[in-house]
Amino acid sequence: MPTDVRCLVETDESSAVVRLTGVLDLAGLDAVRGALLARLWQRPGAVIVDLSGVRIADPAARGVLDEVHLAAADWPAAGLLVLDPAGRPGGAAPVHRSLDSAQAALRDAPLAAVLSADLPPVVAAAREARALVTDGCARWNVPELAEPATIAVTEMVNNVVAHTGTPMTVRVAPRDSALHLAVRDHSHRRPAYAGLAPLTSTGGRGLLLIDTVARRWGSTPLPDGKVVWCVLHAEDEAPLRG
């Protein structure tokens, strides 16, 4: 048997199941992590990662699934479940011993609706992104989040236009009383927030605005770019309106 066999991530666009085959070891973690994150973004909704056809060469390598689960937990309409017939204990990601059990979990906890738009890197993209977010807040009965969400998405989109110049995808989805926003572009340049900008500064306030209106935000690298995301909660707006 060849000694250079690596873990393959097999996906099917018609299915929520992603199969890992081959050998999952520490050397192949970056490739597996990137492939799983790319799949989670490509098709909104939770995925089931099937471990029945993979050999885990190092127990520590199993942790990549929990890393991916946590990395995408705040994305709009994203989630990861693990199918492991061996019943090996995991960490953050829910583990199921059968496909029926994993699929039942998806049916019992359906993800909410999601709105998405593919936009070019032009100034007018921010206007289209604001319209998308405003529509979502009205549909999902969280009108109090429309203003802070449009502020956040404007800055996220403008950052792509000003600093990366690549096509982008804007995505928004509700979860409980929160709104999840994300902008995916095709640049590896990640945003860096250095805290409050001086009053004399002429730029760099975009991330400050996002940090002000969102409870949390961050960026996740992908093999061919990144996802910048933020989460806003309706209850955070109540004191401001009271």
Secondary structure as GFF3:
##gff-version 3
##sequence-region A 1 242
A	DSSP	beta_strand	8	10	.	.	.	ID=ss1
A	DSSP	beta_strand	17	24	.	.	.	ID=ss2
A	DSSP	three_ten_helix	26	28	.	.	.	ID=ss3
A	DSSP	alpha_helix	29	42	.	.	.	ID=ss4
A	DSSP	beta_strand	45	56	.	.	.	ID=ss5
A	DSSP	three_ten_helix	59	62	.	.	.	ID=ss6
A	DSSP	alpha_helix	63	72	.	.	.	ID=ss7
A	DSSP	beta_strand	78	83	.	.	.	ID=ss8
A	DSSP	beta_strand	95	96	.	.	.	ID=ss9
A	DSSP	alpha_helix	99	108	.	.	.	ID=ss10
A	DSSP	beta_strand	115	119	.	.	.	ID=ss11
A	DSSP	alpha_helix	125	139	.	.	.	ID=ss12
A	DSSP	three_ten_helix	143	145	.	.	.	ID=ss13
A	DSSP	alpha_helix	146	163	.	.	.	ID=ss14
A	DSSP	beta_strand	168	175	.	.	.	ID=ss15
A	DSSP	beta_strand	178	185	.	.	.	ID=ss16
A	DSSP	alpha_helix	206	213	.	.	.	ID=ss17
A	DSSP	beta_strand	216	222	.	.	.	ID=ss18
A	DSSP	beta_strand	225	233	.	.	.	ID=ss19
A	DSSP	three_ten_helix	234	236	.	.	.	ID=ss20
A	DSSP	alpha_helix	238	241	.	.	.	ID=ss21
###
